[in-house]
Amino acid sequence: MHVAHFGHSCVLVELHGKKVLFDPGAFSHGFEGLTGLDAIAVTHQHADHIDPNRIEALIAANPGARLLSDPQTAELQEGPWEAVHAGNVIELGELRITGGGGRHAVIHPELPVVDNTVFQLGSTDNPTRFVHPGDSLWVPSTPVDVLAVPAAAPWMKISEAVDYLRSAAPRVAFPIHYGIIAEPAWGVYFSRLDEMRKAETEFKTLRPENTTTF
């Protein structure tokens, strides 16, 4: 598995010969020139996960990519977006994509809760080789190999991030969703996740726009 992080929640995963780009949002960078994508997957409708000013150019540069998203985003976007509900399975050659979760984490009780699809990549025998939860703390029912763990969010305390990392108990985790905090503060969040993870989980940060092999 090859993974590249393009800031905030935007992650490129290459697995079983397929390339899937997740959440090309307003706080992300460097994904604009990507081509040869097999799928573009959006967990939910917020602009930090799908940038309305850049998504059309990305789609135009990748005419063969399947467009996958939570149900509400599929309704809001123009074009052939496919709604991925919890439990839905999509086959891309040898790659299996499974939907999970369903709802965004609560920001405040007075604000509406939008759809949020957790995307799980893998195979029939190992469906959770990679998990992108979007803005949720939903834990898959099968062992997770690599987890993109939200590090900071207006809907989450650091204690909740730690508990989620422990509950998911992946083999490897790396932080996402920290484009909302200044770079000097990154270490505050990363160090807590690293110090308080389970012993069997390796925690690592990814260099922006560089490929890491897992």
URFEN-V560525 format. One record per residue. N is the residue number from 1. PSI is psi as a letter, one per 40 degrees, with the letter a starting at -180 (* if undefined). NEAR is the number of other C-alpha atoms within 8 Angstrom. D_CENTER is the distance of its C-alpha to the mean C-alpha in whole Angstrom. Layout:
<<N & PSI & NEAR & D_CENTER> <N & PSI & NEAR & D_CENTER>>
//
This chain:
<<1 & h & 8 & 15> <2 & h & 10 & 14> <3 & h & 12 & 11> <4 & h & 13 & 12> <5 & h & 14 & 10> <6 & f & 14 & 11> <7 & i & 15 & 11> <8 & b & 13 & 9> <9 & e & 17 & 6> <10 & h & 15 & 7> <11 & h & 13 & 6> <12 & h & 12 & 9> <13 & h & 11 & 10> <14 & h & 11 & 13> <15 & h & 10 & 15> <16 & f & 7 & 18> <17 & e & 7 & 19> <18 & i & 11 & 16> <19 & h & 12 & 14> <20 & h & 12 & 10> <21 & h & 13 & 9> <22 & h & 13 & 6> <23 & g & 14 & 6> <24 & g & 16 & 10> <25 & a & 13 & 11> <26 & d & 10 & 14> <27 & e & 9 & 14> <28 & i & 14 & 12> <29 & i & 8 & 15> <30 & e & 7 & 16> <31 & e & 8 & 14> <32 & d & 8 & 17> <33 & e & 7 & 19> <34 & h & 9 & 17> <35 & i & 6 & 19> <36 & e & 8 & 19> <37 & i & 13 & 16> <38 & d & 11 & 16> <39 & i & 11 & 13> <40 & h & 13 & 11> <41 & h & 12 & 8> <42 & h & 15 & 8> <43 & d & 16 & 7> <44 & i & 17 & 10> <45 & e & 12 & 13> <46 & i & 6 & 13> <47 & d & 9 & 14> <48 & e & 13 & 12> <49 & e & 15 & 9> <50 & h & 14 & 12> <51 & h & 11 & 15> <52 & d & 7 & 18> <53 & e & 5 & 20> <54 & e & 8 & 18> <55 & d & 10 & 16> <56 & d & 8 & 20> <57 & d & 8 & 21> <58 & d & 11 & 17> <59 & d & 9 & 18> <60 & d & 7 & 22> <61 & e & 9 & 21> <62 & g & 12 & 19> <63 & e & 6 & 22> <64 & e & 7 & 21> <65 & h & 11 & 17> <66 & i & 9 & 16> <67 & h & 10 & 15> <68 & i & 13 & 12> <69 & i & 15 & 11> <70 & i & 17 & 12> <71 & d & 11 & 16> <72 & d & 11 & 17> <73 & d & 12 & 15> <74 & d & 13 & 17> <75 & d & 8 & 20> <76 & d & 6 & 20> <77 & i & 7 & 19> <78 & i & 7 & 22> <79 & a & 4 & 22> <80 & f & 5 & 21> <81 & h & 12 & 17> <82 & h & 10 & 17> <83 & h & 11 & 16> <84 & h & 11 & 14> <85 & i & 11 & 15> <86 & h & 11 & 15> <87 & e & 7 & 17> <88 & i & 9 & 17> <89 & h & 8 & 17> <90 & h & 7 & 17> <91 & h & 8 & 18> <92 & g & 8 & 18> <93 & b & 6 & 21> <94 & e & 8 & 20> <95 & h & 13 & 16> <96 & h & 14 & 16> <97 & h & 14 & 13> <98 & h & 13 & 13> <99 & i & 14 & 12> <100 & i & 14 & 12> <101 & b & 10 & 12> <102 & d & 11 & 14> <103 & i & 10 & 14> <104 & i & 12 & 13> <105 & i & 9 & 14> <106 & h & 8 & 18> <107 & d & 9 & 18> <108 & i & 6 & 22> <109 & d & 6 & 24> <110 & e & 4 & 26> <111 & i & 7 & 23> <112 & i & 5 & 21> <113 & h & 9 & 18> <114 & i & 9 & 16> <115 & i & 12 & 14> <116 & h & 14 & 11> <117 & h & 19 & 9> <118 & h & 16 & 7> <119 & h & 13 & 7> <120 & h & 14 & 9> <121 & i & 13 & 11> <122 & b & 13 & 14> <123 & i & 12 & 18> <124 & d & 6 & 20> <125 & d & 4 & 21> <126 & g & 7 & 18> <127 & e & 13 & 15> <128 & f & 15 & 13> <129 & d & 12 & 13> <130 & h & 12 & 9> <131 & h & 13 & 7> <132 & h & 11 & 3> <133 & e & 14 & 5> <134 & b & 12 & 5> <135 & g & 10 & 8> <136 & i & 11 & 10> <137 & f & 8 & 12> <138 & h & 8 & 12> <139 & h & 7 & 13> <140 & i & 9 & 14> <141 & e & 4 & 17> <142 & i & 6 & 17> <143 & h & 9 & 17> <144 & h & 14 & 14> <145 & c & 10 & 14> <146 & h & 14 & 11> <147 & h & 12 & 9> <148 & h & 12 & 6> <149 & h & 13 & 8> <150 & h & 13 & 9> <151 & d & 13 & 12> <152 & h & 13 & 14> <153 & i & 10 & 14> <154 & e & 5 & 17> <155 & e & 8 & 16> <156 & h & 9 & 16> <157 & i & 8 & 19> <158 & d & 10 & 18> <159 & d & 6 & 20> <160 & d & 8 & 17> <161 & d & 15 & 15> <162 & d & 12 & 17> <163 & d & 8 & 18> <164 & d & 10 & 15> <165 & d & 13 & 14> <166 & d & 9 & 18> <167 & d & 7 & 17> <168 & d & 10 & 14> <169 & f & 11 & 17> <170 & i & 13 & 15> <171 & d & 10 & 17> <172 & i & 11 & 15> <173 & i & 14 & 12> <174 & i & 12 & 11> <175 & i & 12 & 10> <176 & a & 12 & 8> <177 & f & 13 & 9> <178 & e & 14 & 12> <179 & e & 9 & 14> <180 & e & 9 & 16> <181 & i & 8 & 18> <182 & i & 7 & 21> <183 & d & 5 & 20> <184 & e & 5 & 23> <185 & e & 8 & 21> <186 & d & 10 & 18> <187 & d & 7 & 21> <188 & d & 7 & 21> <189 & d & 11 & 18> <190 & d & 10 & 17> <191 & d & 8 & 21> <192 & d & 10 & 21> <193 & d & 13 & 17> <194 & d & 9 & 19> <195 & d & 6 & 23> <196 & e & 7 & 22> <197 & i & 11 & 19> <198 & i & 7 & 21> <199 & d & 5 & 23> <200 & e & 7 & 22> <201 & h & 11 & 18> <202 & h & 8 & 18> <203 & h & 10 & 16> <204 & i & 9 & 16> <205 & i & 6 & 15> <206 & h & 9 & 14> <207 & h & 6 & 16> <208 & h & 8 & 15> <209 & e & 9 & 15> <210 & i & 8 & 17> <211 & h & 8 & 16> <212 & h & 8 & 16> <213 & h & 6 & 17> <214 & * & 6 & 16>>
//
